[in-house]
């Protein structure tokens, strides 16, 4: 989860490409760029065949522009911190420039057993992955 805290990631990726063992892997995770930059969590009521249900969703207002924004890493933290959001193409193209190829990706979400402690908790968005995890290796 550190890459979104870094102003610039190219030099870190190039250094990793030099020090990683031949068959080594670099695995990183970060807040999912598609759903965490310029987004708002929403809650609506919907009538589904006569039953009123709560529908949690993410409203995305911006995504493509590289942005630095202050936000909370943990609810209740005393001072917001900077996050450096990158769209997927900026994130992975930096990895590819450094000589990596991606050989694994996960977008984990919360399961049906998970219950949010707040209305706007990610645990209430079962179909939206809050996190992106990627596995990279050096190209041959």
N, CA, C and O atoms as CSV, one atom per row, in Angstrom:
chain,resi,resn,atom,element,x,y,z
A,1,UNK,N,N,0.812,-1.206,0.000
A,1,UNK,CA,C,0.000,0.000,0.000
A,1,UNK,C,C,0.856,1.271,0.000
A,1,UNK,O,O,0.336,2.356,0.264
A,2,UNK,N,N,2.126,1.162,-0.284
A,2,UNK,CA,C,2.987,2.346,-0.223
A,2,UNK,C,C,3.055,3.129,-1.534
A,2,UNK,O,O,3.361,4.321,-1.520
A,3,UNK,N,N,2.774,2.476,-2.671
A,3,UNK,CA,C,2.957,3.172,-3.959
A,3,UNK,C,C,2.054,4.392,-4.101
A,3,UNK,O,O,2.425,5.361,-4.764
A,4,UNK,N,N,0.884,4.355,-3.492
A,4,UNK,CA,C,-0.016,5.501,-3.610
A,4,UNK,C,C,0.421,6.640,-2.687
A,4,UNK,O,O,-0.130,7.739,-2.751
A,5,UNK,N,N,1.407,6.378,-1.833
A,5,UNK,CA,C,1.961,7.414,-0.965
A,5,UNK,C,C,3.200,8.067,-1.580
A,5,UNK,O,O,3.771,8.991,-1.000
A,6,UNK,N,N,3.613,7.587,-2.749
A,6,UNK,CA,C,4.856,8.069,-3.377
A,6,UNK,C,C,4.547,9.050,-4.506
A,6,UNK,O,O,3.716,8.781,-5.374
A,7,UNK,N,N,5.234,10.195,-4.473
A,7,UNK,CA,C,5.053,11.206,-5.517
A,7,UNK,C,C,5.430,10.637,-6.870
A,7,UNK,O,O,4.746,10.878,-7.864
A,8,UNK,N,N,6.510,9.889,-6.909
A,8,UNK,CA,C,7.064,9.377,-8.167
A,8,UNK,C,C,7.444,7.925,-7.931
A,8,UNK,O,O,8.064,7.609,-6.916
A,9,UNK,N,N,7.080,7.025,-8.860
A,9,UNK,CA,C,7.354,5.594,-8.660
A,9,UNK,C,C,8.380,5.028,-9.633
A,9,UNK,O,O,8.851,3.908,-9.437
A,10,UNK,N,N,8.740,5.775,-10.679
A,10,UNK,CA,C,9.649,5.238,-11.703
A,10,UNK,C,C,11.003,4.827,-11.134
A,10,UNK,O,O,11.496,3.745,-11.454
A,11,UNK,N,N,11.614,5.667,-10.297
A,11,UNK,CA,C,12.950,5.328,-9.794
A,11,UNK,C,C,12.895,4.110,-8.868
A,11,UNK,O,O,13.830,3.310,-8.861
A,12,UNK,N,N,11.835,3.953,-8.099
A,12,UNK,CA,C,11.681,2.769,-7.255
A,12,UNK,C,C,11.564,1.513,-8.120
A,12,UNK,O,O,12.186,0.492,-7.824
A,13,UNK,N,N,10.770,1.587,-9.183
A,13,UNK,CA,C,10.586,0.432,-10.059
A,13,UNK,C,C,11.882,0.071,-10.792
A,13,UNK,O,O,12.201,-1.109,-10.933
A,14,UNK,N,N,12.633,1.082,-11.261
A,14,UNK,CA,C,13.909,0.799,-11.921
A,14,UNK,C,C,14.899,0.178,-10.940
A,14,UNK,O,O,15.641,-0.732,-11.310
A,15,UNK,N,N,14.922,0.654,-9.698
A,15,UNK,CA,C,15.811,0.062,-8.690
A,15,UNK,C,C,15.408,-1.386,-8.418
A,15,UNK,O,O,16.269,-2.258,-8.305
A,16,UNK,N,N,14.128,-1.640,-8.315
A,16,UNK,CA,C,13.661,-3.015,-8.102
A,16,UNK,C,C,14.061,-3.933,-9.245
A,16,UNK,O,O,14.426,-5.088,-9.025
A,17,UNK,N,N,13.992,-3.418,-10.463
A,17,UNK,CA,C,14.341,-4.262,-11.618
A,17,UNK,C,C,15.821,-4.638,-11.605
A,17,UNK,O,O,16.202,-5.644,-12.203
A,18,UNK,N,N,16.660,-3.850,-10.936
A,18,UNK,CA,C,18.092,-4.150,-10.855
A,18,UNK,C,C,18.423,-5.073,-9.686
A,18,UNK,O,O,19.378,-5.845,-9.780
A,19,UNK,N,N,17.675,-5.021,-8.597
A,19,UNK,CA,C,18.037,-5.800,-7.413
A,19,UNK,C,C,17.231,-7.096,-7.263
A,19,UNK,O,O,17.594,-7.960,-6.465
A,20,UNK,N,N,16.146,-7.235,-8.022
A,20,UNK,CA,C,15.320,-8.433,-7.923
A,20,UNK,C,C,16.079,-9.633,-8.491
A,20,UNK,O,O,16.714,-9.529,-9.541
A,21,UNK,N,N,16.014,-10.748,-7.809
A,21,UNK,CA,C,16.655,-11.968,-8.307
A,21,UNK,C,C,16.004,-12.389,-9.618
A,21,UNK,O,O,14.880,-11.988,-9.920
A,22,UNK,N,N,16.712,-13.193,-10.387
A,22,UNK,CA,C,16.292,-13.568,-11.744
A,22,UNK,C,C,14.853,-14.079,-11.817
A,22,UNK,O,O,14.107,-13.654,-12.699
A,23,UNK,N,N,14.450,-14.950,-10.944
A,23,UNK,CA,C,13.086,-15.481,-10.967
A,23,UNK,C,C,12.221,-14.861,-9.871
A,23,UNK,O,O,11.170,-15.397,-9.519
A,24,UNK,N,N,12.670,-13.734,-9.341
A,24,UNK,CA,C,11.945,-13.066,-8.271
A,24,UNK,C,C,10.662,-12.407,-8.759
A,24,UNK,O,O,10.462,-12.212,-9.958
A,25,UNK,N,N,9.821,-12.079,-7.835
A,25,UNK,CA,C,8.547,-11.419,-8.127
A,25,UNK,C,C,8.425,-10.181,-7.257
A,25,UNK,O,O,8.922,-10.141,-6.132
A,26,UNK,N,N,7.758,-9.176,-7.796
A,26,UNK,CA,C,7.409,-7.984,-7.034
A,26,UNK,C,C,5.890,-7.936,-6.973
A,26,UNK,O,O,5.222,-7.846,-8.003
A,27,UNK,N,N,5.352,-7.995,-5.770
A,27,UNK,CA,C,3.909,-7.955,-5.567
A,27,UNK,C,C,3.586,-6.652,-4.841
A,27,UNK,O,O,4.205,-6.316,-3.831
A,28,UNK,N,N,2.614,-5.932,-5.369
A,28,UNK,CA,C,2.186,-4.711,-4.689
A,28,UNK,C,C,0.669,-4.678,-4.602
A,28,UNK,O,O,-0.038,-5.304,-5.392
A,29,UNK,N,N,0.194,-3.930,-3.618
A,29,UNK,CA,C,-1.237,-3.684,-3.472
A,29,UNK,C,C,-1.431,-2.199,-3.247
A,29,UNK,O,O,-0.571,-1.516,-2.692
A,30,UNK,N,N,-2.563,-1.723,-3.682
A,30,UNK,CA,C,-2.925,-0.330,-3.470
A,30,UNK,C,C,-4.428,-0.188,-3.557
A,30,UNK,O,O,-5.121,-1.070,-4.064
A,31,UNK,N,N,-4.925,0.928,-3.059
A,31,UNK,CA,C,-6.353,1.195,-3.191
A,31,UNK,C,C,-6.657,1.222,-4.686
A,31,UNK,O,O,-5.934,1.852,-5.458
A,32,UNK,N,N,-7.716,0.547,-5.090
A,32,UNK,CA,C,-8.019,0.373,-6.513
A,32,UNK,C,C,-8.178,1.733,-7.195
A,32,UNK,O,O,-9.043,2.519,-6.809
A,33,UNK,N,N,-7.351,2.015,-8.206
A,33,UNK,CA,C,-7.408,3.326,-8.859
A,33,UNK,C,C,-8.763,3.642,-9.503
A,33,UNK,O,O,-9.161,4.805,-9.566
A,34,UNK,N,N,-9.459,2.628,-9.973
A,34,UNK,CA,C,-10.741,2.872,-10.657
A,34,UNK,C,C,-11.830,3.347,-9.704
A,34,UNK,O,O,-12.753,4.046,-10.120
A,35,UNK,N,N,-11.733,2.979,-8.443
A,35,UNK,CA,C,-12.826,3.242,-7.511
A,35,UNK,C,C,-12.450,4.137,-6.344
A,35,UNK,O,O,-13.288,4.398,-5.481
A,36,UNK,N,N,-11.213,4.614,-6.294
A,36,UNK,CA,C,-10.784,5.411,-5.146
A,36,UNK,C,C,-10.307,6.814,-5.485
A,36,UNK,O,O,-10.074,7.604,-4.570
A,37,UNK,N,N,-10.155,7.152,-6.725
A,37,UNK,CA,C,-9.715,8.513,-7.052
A,37,UNK,C,C,-10.913,9.282,-7.598
A,37,UNK,O,O,-11.538,8.868,-8.574
A,38,UNK,N,N,-11.220,10.385,-6.967
A,38,UNK,CA,C,-12.349,11.196,-7.404
A,38,UNK,C,C,-13.685,10.494,-7.260
A,38,UNK,O,O,-14.596,10.725,-8.054
A,39,UNK,N,N,-13.811,9.641,-6.260
A,39,UNK,CA,C,-15.035,8.855,-6.127
A,39,UNK,C,C,-15.745,9.160,-4.815
A,39,UNK,O,O,-15.167,9.703,-3.873
A,40,UNK,N,N,-17.012,8.793,-4.794
A,40,UNK,CA,C,-17.834,8.925,-3.599
A,40,UNK,C,C,-18.614,7.634,-3.425
A,40,UNK,O,O,-19.118,7.067,-4.395
A,41,UNK,N,N,-18.710,7.174,-2.190
A,41,UNK,CA,C,-19.555,6.025,-1.895
A,41,UNK,C,C,-20.985,6.526,-1.759
A,41,UNK,O,O,-21.222,7.582,-1.171
A,42,UNK,N,N,-21.936,5.777,-2.298
A,42,UNK,CA,C,-23.331,6.201,-2.259
A,42,UNK,C,C,-24.212,5.078,-1.710
A,42,UNK,O,O,-23.848,3.903,-1.733
A,43,UNK,N,N,-25.369,5.479,-1.223
A,43,UNK,CA,C,-26.384,4.552,-0.754
A,43,UNK,C,C,-27.725,5.057,-1.261
A,43,UNK,O,O,-28.093,6.211,-1.043
A,44,UNK,N,N,-28.447,4.178,-1.936
A,44,UNK,CA,C,-29.760,4.532,-2.480
A,44,UNK,C,C,-30.756,3.438,-2.113
A,44,UNK,O,O,-30.387,2.295,-1.843
A,45,UNK,N,N,-32.019,3.821,-2.111
A,45,UNK,CA,C,-33.077,2.832,-1.966
A,45,UNK,C,C,-33.644,2.550,-3.334
A,45,UNK,O,O,-33.814,3.451,-4.156
A,46,UNK,N,N,-33.938,1.273,-3.569
A,46,UNK,CA,C,-34.452,0.861,-4.870
A,46,UNK,C,C,-35.640,-0.077,-4.660
A,46,UNK,O,O,-35.636,-0.916,-3.759
A,47,UNK,N,N,-36.641,0.083,-5.500
A,47,UNK,CA,C,-37.808,-0.796,-5.450
A,47,UNK,C,C,-37.553,-1.955,-6.416
A,47,UNK,O,O,-37.529,-1.766,-7.632
A,48,UNK,N,N,-37.363,-3.148,-5.864
A,48,UNK,CA,C,-37.155,-4.350,-6.680
A,48,UNK,C,C,-38.360,-5.268,-6.518
A,48,UNK,O,O,-38.469,-6.035,-5.562
A,49,UNK,N,N,-39.240,-5.160,-7.474
A,49,UNK,CA,C,-40.452,-6.003,-7.486
A,49,UNK,C,C,-41.250,-5.871,-6.195
A,49,UNK,O,O,-41.739,-6.862,-5.652
A,50,UNK,N,N,-41.375,-4.645,-5.711
A,50,UNK,CA,C,-42.175,-4.384,-4.526
A,50,UNK,C,C,-41.428,-4.453,-3.213
A,50,UNK,O,O,-42.008,-4.219,-2.153
A,51,UNK,N,N,-40.149,-4.772,-3.272
A,51,UNK,CA,C,-39.340,-4.797,-2.058
A,51,UNK,C,C,-38.340,-3.651,-2.110
A,51,UNK,O,O,-37.611,-3.500,-3.091
A,52,UNK,N,N,-38.308,-2.845,-1.053
A,52,UNK,CA,C,-37.346,-1.740,-0.974
A,52,UNK,C,C,-36.026,-2.304,-0.459
A,52,UNK,O,O,-35.968,-2.884,0.625
A,53,UNK,N,N,-34.962,-2.127,-1.253
A,53,UNK,CA,C,-33.641,-2.627,-0.876
A,53,UNK,C,C,-32.641,-1.476,-0.901
A,53,UNK,O,O,-32.807,-0.500,-1.633
A,54,UNK,N,N,-31.612,-1.614,-0.093
A,54,UNK,CA,C,-30.518,-0.640,-0.092
A,54,UNK,C,C,-29.486,-1.059,-1.126
A,54,UNK,O,O,-29.087,-2.222,-1.185
A,55,UNK,N,N,-29.058,-0.099,-1.941
A,55,UNK,CA,C,-28.061,-0.363,-2.978
A,55,UNK,C,C,-26.859,0.538,-2.715
A,55,UNK,O,O,-26.958,1.764,-2.767
A,56,UNK,N,N,-25.726,-0.094,-2.432
A,56,UNK,CA,C,-24.472,0.633,-2.239
A,56,UNK,C,C,-23.739,0.687,-3.570
A,56,UNK,O,O,-23.730,-0.281,-4.330
A,57,UNK,N,N,-23.121,1.840,-3.844
A,57,UNK,CA,C,-22.427,1.999,-5.125
A,57,UNK,C,C,-21.283,3.000,-4.978
A,57,UNK,O,O,-21.150,3.676,-3.958
A,58,UNK,N,N,-20.472,3.074,-6.016
A,58,UNK,CA,C,-19.405,4.059,-6.099
A,58,UNK,C,C,-19.726,4.985,-7.250
A,58,UNK,O,O,-20.021,4.534,-8.357
A,59,UNK,N,N,-19.670,6.265,-6.994
A,59,UNK,CA,C,-19.863,7.286,-8.024
A,59,UNK,C,C,-18.480,7.848,-8.351
A,59,UNK,O,O,-17.817,8.432,-7.493
A,60,UNK,N,N,-18.054,7.663,-9.603
A,60,UNK,CA,C,-16.724,8.114,-10.021
A,60,UNK,C,C,-16.882,9.376,-10.851
A,60,UNK,O,O,-17.565,9.369,-11.875
A,61,UNK,N,N,-16.253,10.457,-10.414
A,61,UNK,CA,C,-16.358,11.742,-11.105
A,61,UNK,C,C,-15.113,12.067,-11.922
A,61,UNK,O,O,-15.184,12.826,-12.889
A,62,UNK,N,N,-13.972,11.495,-11.537
A,62,UNK,CA,C,-12.738,11.709,-12.299
A,62,UNK,C,C,-11.845,10.497,-12.106
A,62,UNK,O,O,-11.891,9.823,-11.077
A,63,UNK,N,N,-11.033,10.239,-13.118
A,63,UNK,CA,C,-10.177,9.063,-13.047
A,63,UNK,C,C,-8.867,9.240,-13.816
A,63,UNK,O,O,-7.809,8.869,-13.310
A,64,UNK,N,N,-8.916,9.794,-15.016
A,64,UNK,CA,C,-7.756,9.792,-15.900
A,64,UNK,C,C,-6.629,10.731,-15.484
A,64,UNK,O,O,-5.463,10.413,-15.719
A,65,UNK,N,N,-6.927,11.847,-14.891
A,65,UNK,CA,C,-5.885,12.806,-14.533
A,65,UNK,C,C,-5.093,12.343,-13.327
A,65,UNK,O,O,-5.663,11.876,-12.341
A,66,UNK,N,N,-3.798,12.472,-13.406
A,66,UNK,CA,C,-2.979,12.169,-12.239
A,66,UNK,C,C,-3.301,13.197,-11.173
A,66,UNK,O,O,-3.328,14.395,-11.456
A,67,UNK,N,N,-3.542,12.752,-9.960
A,67,UNK,CA,C,-3.981,13.676,-8.928
A,67,UNK,C,C,-3.295,13.381,-7.604
A,67,UNK,O,O,-3.046,12.230,-7.246
A,68,UNK,N,N,-3.004,14.434,-6.907
A,68,UNK,CA,C,-2.548,14.329,-5.523
A,68,UNK,C,C,-3.653,14.936,-4.673
A,68,UNK,O,O,-4.056,16.081,-4.877
A,69,UNK,N,N,-4.131,14.153,-3.722
A,69,UNK,CA,C,-5.200,14.629,-2.857
A,69,UNK,C,C,-4.917,14.206,-1.435
A,69,UNK,O,O,-4.277,13.183,-1.190
A,70,UNK,N,N,-5.401,15.005,-0.502
A,70,UNK,CA,C,-5.287,14.628,0.903
A,70,UNK,C,C,-6.507,13.817,1.307
A,70,UNK,O,O,-7.627,14.084,0.870
A,71,UNK,N,N,-6.265,12.823,2.150
A,71,UNK,CA,C,-7.344,11.984,2.629
A,71,UNK,C,C,-6.937,11.257,3.892
A,71,UNK,O,O,-5.807,11.377,4.365
A,72,UNK,N,N,-7.882,10.501,4.429
A,72,UNK,CA,C,-7.636,9.742,5.646
A,72,UNK,C,C,-7.242,8.315,5.299
A,72,UNK,O,O,-7.894,7.662,4.484
A,73,UNK,N,N,-6.181,7.841,5.916
A,73,UNK,CA,C,-5.813,6.443,5.777
A,73,UNK,C,C,-6.631,5.587,6.729
A,73,UNK,O,O,-6.969,4.445,6.420
A,74,UNK,N,N,-6.942,6.144,7.880
A,74,UNK,CA,C,-7.720,5.456,8.913
A,74,UNK,C,C,-8.705,6.463,9.489
A,74,UNK,O,O,-8.333,7.598,9.785
A,75,UNK,N,N,-9.948,6.058,9.648
A,75,UNK,CA,C,-10.949,6.923,10.256
A,75,UNK,C,C,-10.448,7.365,11.624
A,75,UNK,O,O,-10.045,6.540,12.444
A,76,UNK,N,N,-10.477,8.672,11.864
A,76,UNK,CA,C,-10.051,9.213,13.150
A,76,UNK,C,C,-8.606,9.666,13.191
A,76,UNK,O,O,-8.153,10.190,14.209
A,77,UNK,N,N,-7.862,9.472,12.089
A,77,UNK,CA,C,-6.467,9.929,12.124
A,77,UNK,C,C,-6.476,11.449,12.234
A,77,UNK,O,O,-7.326,12.105,11.631
A,78,UNK,N,N,-5.538,12.021,12.996
A,78,UNK,CA,C,-5.606,13.451,13.315
A,78,UNK,C,C,-5.352,14.391,12.133
A,78,UNK,O,O,-5.903,15.491,12.096
A,79,UNK,N,N,-4.538,13.980,11.182
A,79,UNK,CA,C,-4.186,14.858,10.064
A,79,UNK,C,C,-4.285,14.064,8.764
A,79,UNK,O,O,-3.744,12.962,8.679
A,80,UNK,N,N,-4.971,14.604,7.745
A,80,UNK,CA,C,-5.013,13.903,6.456
A,80,UNK,C,C,-3.616,13.777,5.847
A,80,UNK,O,O,-2.730,14.582,6.136
A,81,UNK,N,N,-3.430,12.773,5.012
A,81,UNK,CA,C,-2.155,12.557,4.330
A,81,UNK,C,C,-2.365,12.658,2.829
A,81,UNK,O,O,-3.492,12.583,2.339
A,82,UNK,N,N,-1.269,12.830,2.109
A,82,UNK,CA,C,-1.362,12.893,0.651
A,82,UNK,C,C,-1.446,11.490,0.060
A,82,UNK,O,O,-0.781,10.559,0.515
A,83,UNK,N,N,-2.283,11.370,-0.968
A,83,UNK,CA,C,-2.352,10.179,-1.808
A,83,UNK,C,C,-2.070,10.623,-3.238
A,83,UNK,O,O,-2.515,11.687,-3.669
A,84,UNK,N,N,-1.331,9.802,-3.963
A,84,UNK,CA,C,-0.993,10.104,-5.351
A,84,UNK,C,C,-1.661,9.052,-6.224
A,84,UNK,O,O,-1.144,7.950,-6.411
A,85,UNK,N,N,-2.811,9.417,-6.748
A,85,UNK,CA,C,-3.599,8.487,-7.555
A,85,UNK,C,C,-3.053,8.425,-8.971
A,85,UNK,O,O,-2.670,9.441,-9.550
A,86,UNK,N,N,-3.024,7.222,-9.519
A,86,UNK,CA,C,-2.590,7.002,-10.895
A,86,UNK,C,C,-3.622,6.116,-11.578
A,86,UNK,O,O,-4.013,5.088,-11.025
A,87,UNK,N,N,-4.072,6.501,-12.781
A,87,UNK,CA,C,-4.937,5.581,-13.513
A,87,UNK,C,C,-4.143,4.328,-13.879
A,87,UNK,O,O,-2.912,4.336,-13.862
A,88,UNK,N,N,-4.845,3.269,-14.206
A,88,UNK,CA,C,-4.185,1.990,-14.485
A,88,UNK,C,C,-3.099,2.101,-15.544
A,88,UNK,O,O,-2.032,1.505,-15.395
A,89,UNK,N,N,-3.349,2.852,-16.612
A,89,UNK,CA,C,-2.334,2.943,-17.673
A,89,UNK,C,C,-1.064,3.610,-17.161
A,89,UNK,O,O,0.030,3.204,-17.555
A,90,UNK,N,N,-1.166,4.615,-16.302
A,90,UNK,CA,C,0.030,5.276,-15.766
A,90,UNK,C,C,0.770,4.342,-14.810
A,90,UNK,O,O,1.999,4.273,-14.830
A,91,UNK,N,N,0.035,3.639,-13.991
A,91,UNK,CA,C,0.635,2.717,-13.031
A,91,UNK,C,C,1.382,1.587,-13.738
A,91,UNK,O,O,2.559,1.352,-13.463
A,92,UNK,N,N,0.696,0.884,-14.651
A,92,UNK,CA,C,1.325,-0.270,-15.286
A,92,UNK,C,C,2.346,0.113,-16.345
A,92,UNK,O,O,3.315,-0.622,-16.536
A,93,UNK,N,N,2.173,1.222,-17.036
A,93,UNK,CA,C,3.202,1.650,-17.987
A,93,UNK,C,C,4.507,1.986,-17.278
A,93,UNK,O,O,5.582,1.773,-17.840
A,94,UNK,N,N,4.436,2.510,-16.050
A,94,UNK,CA,C,5.659,2.743,-15.270
A,94,UNK,C,C,6.339,1.408,-14.969
A,94,UNK,O,O,7.564,1.307,-15.022
A,95,UNK,N,N,5.552,0.396,-14.655
A,95,UNK,CA,C,6.112,-0.944,-14.408
A,95,UNK,C,C,6.746,-1.510,-15.676
A,95,UNK,O,O,7.840,-2.073,-15.622
A,96,UNK,N,N,6.079,-1.368,-16.797
A,96,UNK,CA,C,6.593,-1.902,-18.065
A,96,UNK,C,C,7.861,-1.177,-18.496
A,96,UNK,O,O,8.780,-1.811,-19.014
A,97,UNK,N,N,7.933,0.135,-18.294
A,97,UNK,CA,C,9.150,0.900,-18.638
A,97,UNK,C,C,10.351,0.399,-17.849
A,97,UNK,O,O,11.482,0.441,-18.336
A,98,UNK,N,N,10.108,-0.072,-16.643
A,98,UNK,CA,C,11.197,-0.558,-15.798
A,98,UNK,C,C,11.588,-2.002,-16.133
A,98,UNK,O,O,12.489,-2.560,-15.507
A,99,UNK,N,N,10.914,-2.608,-17.120
A,99,UNK,CA,C,11.283,-3.955,-17.553
A,99,UNK,C,C,10.450,-5.071,-16.948
A,99,UNK,O,O,10.811,-6.242,-17.062
A,100,UNK,N,N,9.346,-4.729,-16.308
A,100,UNK,CA,C,8.488,-5.746,-15.708
A,100,UNK,C,C,7.365,-6.149,-16.650
A,100,UNK,O,O,6.955,-5.382,-17.521
A,101,UNK,N,N,6.882,-7.360,-16.457
A,101,UNK,CA,C,5.636,-7.816,-17.067
A,101,UNK,C,C,4.741,-8.262,-15.908
A,101,UNK,O,O,5.226,-8.707,-14.868
A,102,UNK,N,N,3.456,-8.136,-16.103
A,102,UNK,CA,C,2.518,-8.551,-15.071
A,102,UNK,C,C,2.128,-10.000,-15.337
A,102,UNK,O,O,1.732,-10.350,-16.448
A,103,UNK,N,N,2.244,-10.844,-14.305
A,103,UNK,CA,C,1.843,-12.236,-14.488
A,103,UNK,C,C,0.779,-12.675,-13.477
A,103,UNK,O,O,0.490,-13.864,-13.347
A,104,UNK,N,N,0.209,-11.718,-12.772
A,104,UNK,CA,C,-0.883,-12.027,-11.862
A,104,UNK,C,C,-1.578,-10.759,-11.412
A,104,UNK,O,O,-0.946,-9.717,-11.238
A,105,UNK,N,N,-2.896,-10.856,-11.224
A,105,UNK,CA,C,-3.673,-9.710,-10.751
A,105,UNK,C,C,-4.868,-10.209,-9.950
A,105,UNK,O,O,-5.481,-11.219,-10.296
A,106,UNK,N,N,-5.188,-9.504,-8.894
A,106,UNK,CA,C,-6.354,-9.802,-8.057
A,106,UNK,C,C,-7.053,-8.495,-7.735
A,106,UNK,O,O,-6.422,-7.446,-7.605
A,107,UNK,N,N,-8.362,-8.578,-7.609
A,107,UNK,CA,C,-9.165,-7.450,-7.177
A,107,UNK,C,C,-10.068,-7.949,-6.051
A,107,UNK,O,O,-11.263,-8.161,-6.261
A,108,UNK,N,N,-9.501,-8.139,-4.854
A,108,UNK,CA,C,-10.277,-8.722,-3.764
A,108,UNK,C,C,-11.376,-7.776,-3.280
A,108,UNK,O,O,-11.201,-6.560,-3.206
A,109,UNK,N,N,-12.496,-8.377,-2.960
A,109,UNK,CA,C,-13.611,-7.633,-2.399
A,109,UNK,C,C,-14.031,-8.256,-1.080
A,109,UNK,O,O,-13.478,-9.264,-0.642
A,110,UNK,N,N,-15.002,-7.646,-0.473
A,110,UNK,CA,C,-15.533,-8.170,0.778
A,110,UNK,C,C,-16.557,-9.259,0.478
A,110,UNK,O,O,-17.263,-9.199,-0.528
A,111,UNK,N,N,-16.629,-10.240,1.346
A,111,UNK,CA,C,-17.538,-11.358,1.158
A,111,UNK,C,C,-18.897,-11.123,1.803
A,111,UNK,O,O,-19.100,-10.121,2.489
A,112,UNK,N,N,-19.825,-12.048,1.582
A,112,UNK,CA,C,-21.176,-11.899,2.132
A,112,UNK,C,C,-21.199,-11.878,3.660
A,112,UNK,O,O,-22.120,-11.321,4.257
A,113,UNK,N,N,-20.192,-12.479,4.295
A,113,UNK,CA,C,-20.139,-12.515,5.752
A,113,UNK,C,C,-19.648,-11.198,6.346
A,113,UNK,O,O,-19.843,-10.956,7.537
A,114,UNK,N,N,-19.014,-10.341,5.540
A,114,UNK,CA,C,-18.474,-9.074,6.036
A,114,UNK,C,C,-19.583,-8.035,6.172
A,114,UNK,O,O,-20.408,-7.865,5.274
A,115,UNK,N,N,-19.587,-7.350,7.301
A,115,UNK,CA,C,-20.584,-6.323,7.566
A,115,UNK,C,C,-19.865,-5.037,7.934
A,115,UNK,O,O,-18.985,-5.032,8.795
A,116,UNK,N,N,-20.241,-3.949,7.279
A,116,UNK,CA,C,-19.634,-2.659,7.568
A,116,UNK,C,C,-20.101,-2.109,8.902
A,116,UNK,O,O,-21.258,-2.276,9.286
A,117,UNK,N,N,-19.194,-1.455,9.599
A,117,UNK,CA,C,-19.551,-0.834,10.876
A,117,UNK,C,C,-20.147,0.558,10.668
A,117,UNK,O,O,-20.745,1.125,11.582
A,118,UNK,N,N,-19.985,1.099,9.478
A,118,UNK,CA,C,-20.556,2.396,9.105
A,118,UNK,C,C,-21.358,2.197,7.831
A,118,UNK,O,O,-21.104,1.250,7.086
A,119,UNK,N,N,-22.324,3.072,7.564
A,119,UNK,CA,C,-23.101,2.955,6.325
A,119,UNK,C,C,-22.187,2.941,5.115
A,119,UNK,O,O,-22.350,2.117,4.216
A,120,UNK,N,N,-21.218,3.863,5.093
A,120,UNK,CA,C,-20.347,3.984,3.928
A,120,UNK,C,C,-19.020,3.271,4.162
A,120,UNK,O,O,-17.947,3.855,4.013
A,121,UNK,N,N,-19.114,2.027,4.523
A,121,UNK,CA,C,-17.962,1.154,4.690
A,121,UNK,C,C,-17.797,0.333,3.411
A,121,UNK,O,O,-18.785,-0.068,2.794
A,122,UNK,N,N,-16.553,0.085,3.018
A,122,UNK,CA,C,-16.302,-0.730,1.819
A,122,UNK,C,C,-16.874,-2.133,1.976
A,122,UNK,O,O,-17.162,-2.789,0.975
A,123,UNK,N,N,-17.046,-2.604,3.192
A,123,UNK,CA,C,-17.603,-3.941,3.403
A,123,UNK,C,C,-19.037,-4.046,2.901
A,123,UNK,O,O,-19.536,-5.150,2.687
A,124,UNK,N,N,-19.702,-2.915,2.713
A,124,UNK,CA,C,-21.076,-2.919,2.197
A,124,UNK,C,C,-21.131,-2.947,0.669
A,124,UNK,O,O,-22.207,-3.127,0.100
A,125,UNK,N,N,-20.017,-2.777,0.012
A,125,UNK,CA,C,-19.963,-2.786,-1.456
A,125,UNK,C,C,-19.398,-4.128,-1.920
A,125,UNK,O,O,-18.219,-4.219,-2.259
A,126,UNK,N,N,-20.208,-5.139,-1.935
A,126,UNK,CA,C,-19.750,-6.515,-2.188
A,126,UNK,C,C,-19.223,-6.724,-3.600
A,126,UNK,O,O,-18.393,-7.608,-3.811
A,127,UNK,N,N,-19.671,-5.949,-4.563
A,127,UNK,CA,C,-19.294,-6.152,-5.968
A,127,UNK,C,C,-18.239,-5.159,-6.462
A,127,UNK,O,O,-17.902,-5.148,-7.646
A,128,UNK,N,N,-17.718,-4.329,-5.557
A,128,UNK,CA,C,-16.722,-3.327,-5.939
A,128,UNK,C,C,-15.432,-3.623,-5.174
A,128,UNK,O,O,-15.429,-3.590,-3.943
A,129,UNK,N,N,-14.339,-3.911,-5.878
A,129,UNK,CA,C,-13.086,-4.202,-5.172
A,129,UNK,C,C,-12.391,-2.911,-4.725
A,129,UNK,O,O,-12.069,-2.068,-5.562
A,130,UNK,N,N,-12.159,-2.746,-3.432
A,130,UNK,CA,C,-11.475,-1.539,-2.970
A,130,UNK,C,C,-9.966,-1.582,-3.194
A,130,UNK,O,O,-9.292,-0.555,-3.110
A,131,UNK,N,N,-9.438,-2.768,-3.480
A,131,UNK,CA,C,-7.991,-2.960,-3.560
A,131,UNK,C,C,-7.624,-3.654,-4.871
A,131,UNK,O,O,-8.372,-4.487,-5.382
A,132,UNK,N,N,-6.466,-3.292,-5.396
A,132,UNK,CA,C,-5.882,-3.953,-6.562
A,132,UNK,C,C,-4.545,-4.547,-6.123
A,132,UNK,O,O,-3.739,-3.867,-5.487
A,133,UNK,N,N,-4.311,-5.804,-6.462
A,133,UNK,CA,C,-3.047,-6.476,-6.149
A,133,UNK,C,C,-2.475,-6.993,-7.460
A,133,UNK,O,O,-3.175,-7.653,-8.228
A,134,UNK,N,N,-1.206,-6.698,-7.719
A,134,UNK,CA,C,-0.569,-7.153,-8.960
A,134,UNK,C,C,0.755,-7.833,-8.636
A,134,UNK,O,O,1.460,-7.455,-7.700
A,135,UNK,N,N,1.073,-8.854,-9.443
A,135,UNK,CA,C,2.346,-9.558,-9.330
A,135,UNK,C,C,3.125,-9.311,-10.612
A,135,UNK,O,O,2.609,-9.524,-11.709
A,136,UNK,N,N,4.372,-8.862,-10.472
A,136,UNK,CA,C,5.226,-8.547,-11.624
A,136,UNK,C,C,6.479,-9.406,-11.566
A,136,UNK,O,O,6.928,-9.822,-10.498
A,137,UNK,N,N,7.025,-9.656,-12.740
A,137,UNK,CA,C,8.324,-10.306,-12.856
A,137,UNK,C,C,9.093,-9.591,-13.951
A,137,UNK,O,O,8.508,-8.849,-14.740
A,138,UNK,N,N,10.374,-9.804,-14.003
A,138,UNK,CA,C,11.188,-9.174,-15.040
A,138,UNK,C,C,10.913,-9.859,-16.379
A,138,UNK,O,O,10.785,-11.081,-16.446
A,139,UNK,N,N,10.826,-9.066,-17.432
A,139,UNK,CA,C,10.647,-9.642,-18.760
A,139,UNK,C,C,11.932,-10.362,-19.154
A,139,UNK,O,O,13.024,-10.001,-18.716
A,140,UNK,N,N,11.779,-11.380,-19.987
A,140,UNK,CA,C,12.971,-12.166,-20.374
A,140,UNK,C,C,13.547,-11.733,-21.683
A,140,UNK,O,O,14.544,-12.296,-22.135
